[in-house]
Amino acid sequence: MAEDSDLEKTEPASPRKLSKAREQGNVPRSRELATFAILLVSGGAIAVMGVAMFRGLDGVMRKTLSFNAVDVASTGMMGRDLLEAGTDGLLMFLPMAAAILLAAVLANVVMSGWVFSTEAFQPRFSKLNPLSGIARMFSRQSLVELVKALLKGALIAGVAGWMIWRQHDGILSLSSEPLDAAVVHFAQITLLTFIAAAAAFALIVVLDVPFQVWHYHHGLRMTKDEVRQESKEMDGDPQIKARIRSLQREAARRRMMQAVPKADVVVTNPMHFAVALQYDERRMSAPLVLAKGSQLVAERIKELAREHRVPVVEAPPLARALHRHVEIGETIPATLFTAVAQVLAYVYQLNQAMNPTPPSDWQVPPNLDPATRGSIGTTPETATQGTG
């Protein structure tokens, strides 16, 4: 499809896509880095263990090629000697092989971190298709790898040839030197040539590693449609999210309504707002808002209050201030202590059957009463507000 073309894959890979790629074993790799690590470790192992390995091989050859008349007459001598020679040779080269294996693993870990995936072990019959194989052989990636291999070979061979040419006099003089001196001299020539070739390979690695990282992320780019689809999958469909929020609000409203019977008083507007307050002087430093709402929610709060014999007090400025400035589960601010104290005192007198007269002057600061700023009434905000 056109939307999946490379021209439209302009967005960088998301963290989720990168994570899924890692789970499948798809991580940036540099063959040149692994080869360079193996080359260095091999050269270092030969430099450190070369003498010991040479002496060990010499001992194996002497032991294997030395036999007496009894051994010659024995039919199992040859097999036994070959087995012993193979075992000794394996043990001799085992440390070097282990160091090379460790270098190859660490080179990939440095490049992309530790990744273990069984994806590569799963059978894929599509890889058996000869047409797909031929297409991969002549693909752009294969052409790039071929050019890289030719340039790499030309560079290393050129550097090694240049070093040999520079030391050709010393090479020619090896035949006239004593054997021990010639061996040492030849080792020096080989070491210098190896160092020069390794330096040329290091240049290739420095260029290849950033290229492989760029190529990896370039290949995982996404179209804008893929980004939107992934965002929808992660965040959820907007309609589903809206439904979830609606259910959450409904659950919160039910919990709020269940708390109304525990209130000590419900303060009302009386037409627009209702706020349920609770105060226990032994446990609370200030009265607590248990529930609040406007319009239909306010009516339901008042109905529940009457059903459970919770006093309902009409204090319009206080109801407006509490509804606007205090959230459910919060204590009232200090600036409203006086007004709430008036309500609680009135309720106390009611409970004592004193037939008190409701206060006419509620001590609510003007800056907390929305009515003083023209925001009272059935504005769009108050008309739609449920639980605040």
RAQUI-V182184 format. One line per field, one symbol per residue. phi: phi as a letter, one per 20 degrees, with the letter a starting at -180 (. if undefined). psi: psi as a letter, one per 40 degrees, with the letter a starting at -180 (. if undefined). burial: I if it has 24 or more other C-alpha atoms within 12 Angstrom, else O. A space follows every 10 residues. Layout:
phi->???
psi->???
burial->???
This chain:
phi->.ffefffeed efffgfffff fffenecfcc ffffffffff fffffffedg ffffffffff ffffedbdff fffefeffff ffffffffff ffefgfffff ffffffffff fcmfccceff effcfffeff fffffffdef ffffffffff ffffffffff ffffffdfff ffeffeefgf ffffffffff ffffffffff fffffgefff fffffffffe gcefffffff ffffenfgff ffffffffff ffffffffeg fefeadecee edcbcedcbc feddebgdee bbaclfffff fffffffdle gddecgffff ffffdcefne effffdgfff fffffffgff felelfegfd cfedggfeeg ffdmdeoefg fffdfden
psi->ideeiddege hihidddddd dddeegihih dddddddddd dddddddded dddddddddd ddddehiadd ddehdedddd dddddddddd ddeddddddd dddddddddd deihhhhedd ehhhedeehd dddddddfid dddddddddd dddddddddd ddddddfddd ddeddeiidd dddddddddd dddddddddd dddddddddd ddddddddde iiiddddddd ddddeihddd dddddddddd dddddddded eeidihhide ddihhhihhh edeieiihhd iiiibddddd dddddddefh hhhhgddddd ddddehihei iiideedddd dddddddddd defefihiie ghghhdeehd deefeiagid dddehce.
burial->OOOOOOOOOO OOIIOOIIOO IIOOOIIIII IIIIIIIIII IIIOIIOOOO OOIOOOOOOI OOOIOOOOOO OOOOOOOOOO IOOOIOOOIO OIIOOIOOII OOIIIIIIOO IIOOIOOOOO OOOOOOOOOO OOOOOOOOOO OOOOOOOOOO OIOOOIOOII OOIIOOOOOO OOOOOOOOOO OOOOIIOOII OOIIIIIIOI IIOIIOOIIO OIOOOIIOII IIIOOIIOOO OOOOOOOOOO OOOOOOOOOO OOIOOIIOII IIIIIIIIII IIIIIIIIIO OOOOOIIIII IIIIIOIIII IIOIIOOOOI IIIIIIIIII IIIIIIIIOO IIIOOIIOII IIIIIIIOOO OOOOOOOOOO OIIIOOOIII OOOOOIOOOO OIOOIIII
